[in-house]
Amino acid sequence: MNYKVVFHLDQDDEGSALVMGLTNITNMLAAVSGEDAEIHMVANGDAIKLFKQDLAQNQVETIKTLHKQGVRFCLCNNSMKKFGFKKEQMLEQCEIVPAGIVELCRLQHEGCAYIKP
């Protein structure tokens, strides 16, 4: 089976939403080991702050590990502009997408299950 999922973060809530999402992804990868899995985490709104280099240190190792396992971390460019953040300020494992909400729609249209940790 090919598992396709998108985790959506929109709140600046490291202690709950981000940790829960990263734990969900880690557990999912362990449960479907050896099977195809396409996993995305899309952050928009206040949640992009969680991926800023100077703020993300508590979760950076987990994010690096998951990225090496093929997990995509997508940040909304509209939110980046709103907060005045530059790509260079964010974790290098993150990619910038034009609009987080459009990325969520696109991924769901392509068959990804939507999960909101």
C-alpha positions as CSV (number, residue, x, y, z in Angstrom):
1,M,0.0,0.0,0.0
2,N,1.2,3.5,-0.7
3,Y,0.5,5.8,2.3
4,K,0.0,9.5,1.4
5,V,-0.6,12.0,4.2
6,V,-0.3,15.7,4.9
7,F,0.1,17.0,8.5
8,H,-1.2,20.6,8.9
9,L,0.2,23.1,11.5
10,D,-1.2,26.6,11.8
11,Q,-0.6,27.5,15.4
12,D,2.7,28.5,17.2
13,D,2.4,25.5,19.5
14,E,5.6,23.6,19.8
15,G,4.6,21.7,23.0
16,S,1.5,20.2,21.6
17,A,0.9,20.4,17.8
18,L,4.5,20.2,16.5
19,V,5.6,17.5,18.9
20,M,2.4,15.6,18.4
21,G,2.8,15.9,14.6
22,L,6.5,14.8,14.7
23,T,5.6,11.9,17.0
24,N,2.7,10.9,14.7
25,I,5.1,10.9,11.7
26,T,7.8,8.9,13.5
27,N,5.2,6.3,14.7
28,M,3.7,6.1,11.2
29,L,7.1,5.5,9.6
30,A,7.8,2.7,12.1
31,A,4.4,1.1,11.5
32,V,4.7,1.1,7.7
33,S,8.4,0.2,7.6
34,G,9.3,-1.2,4.2
35,E,6.1,0.2,2.6
36,D,5.7,3.3,0.4
37,A,4.9,6.4,2.4
38,E,4.6,9.9,1.1
39,I,4.5,12.3,4.1
40,H,4.3,16.1,4.1
41,M,4.1,18.6,6.9
42,V,2.7,22.0,5.9
43,A,3.0,25.0,8.2
44,N,1.2,28.2,7.6
45,G,0.2,31.2,9.8
46,D,1.8,31.4,13.2
47,A,3.2,27.8,12.9
48,I,6.0,28.8,10.6
49,K,7.7,30.3,13.6
50,L,8.3,26.7,14.8
51,F,10.7,26.2,11.9
52,K,12.8,29.3,12.4
53,Q,16.4,28.4,13.1
54,D,16.7,30.3,16.4
55,L,13.4,28.9,17.7
56,A,13.4,25.3,16.5
57,Q,16.4,24.0,18.4
58,N,14.3,21.6,20.6
59,Q,13.0,19.7,17.6
60,V,15.7,20.2,15.0
61,E,17.2,16.7,15.4
62,T,13.8,15.0,14.9
63,I,13.1,17.2,11.9
64,K,16.5,16.4,10.4
65,T,16.0,12.6,10.9
66,L,12.5,12.7,9.4
67,H,13.7,14.7,6.5
68,K,16.4,12.1,5.8
69,Q,13.6,9.6,5.7
70,G,11.8,11.5,3.0
71,V,9.4,13.7,4.9
72,R,8.7,17.1,3.3
73,F,8.5,20.2,5.5
74,C,6.7,22.9,3.6
75,L,6.4,26.5,4.8
76,C,3.9,29.0,3.5
77,N,5.5,31.9,1.6
78,N,2.5,34.2,2.4
79,S,3.1,33.6,6.1
80,M,6.8,34.2,5.6
81,K,6.1,37.6,4.1
82,K,3.6,38.4,6.9
83,F,6.3,37.9,9.5
84,G,9.2,39.3,7.5
85,F,11.1,35.9,7.6
86,K,13.7,35.0,5.0
87,K,14.4,31.5,3.8
88,E,17.9,31.7,5.3
89,Q,16.4,32.1,8.7
90,M,14.5,28.9,8.5
91,L,15.7,25.3,9.0
92,E,17.4,24.1,5.9
93,Q,15.2,21.0,5.8
94,C,12.2,23.2,5.0
95,E,11.0,24.2,1.5
96,I,8.9,27.3,0.8
97,V,5.7,26.9,-1.1
98,P,3.8,29.8,-2.5
99,A,0.7,29.4,-0.4
100,G,0.2,26.8,2.4
101,I,-3.5,26.5,1.9
102,V,-3.0,25.9,-1.8
103,E,-0.4,23.2,-1.0
104,L,-2.8,21.5,1.4
105,C,-5.5,21.5,-1.3
106,R,-3.1,20.2,-3.9
107,L,-1.9,17.4,-1.7
108,Q,-5.4,16.3,-0.7
109,H,-6.4,16.4,-4.4
110,E,-3.4,14.1,-5.1
111,G,-4.8,11.6,-2.5
112,C,-3.1,12.6,0.7
113,A,-5.0,12.1,3.9
114,Y,-5.3,15.3,6.0
115,I,-4.2,15.1,9.6
116,K,-4.3,18.0,12.1
117,P,-2.3,17.2,15.2
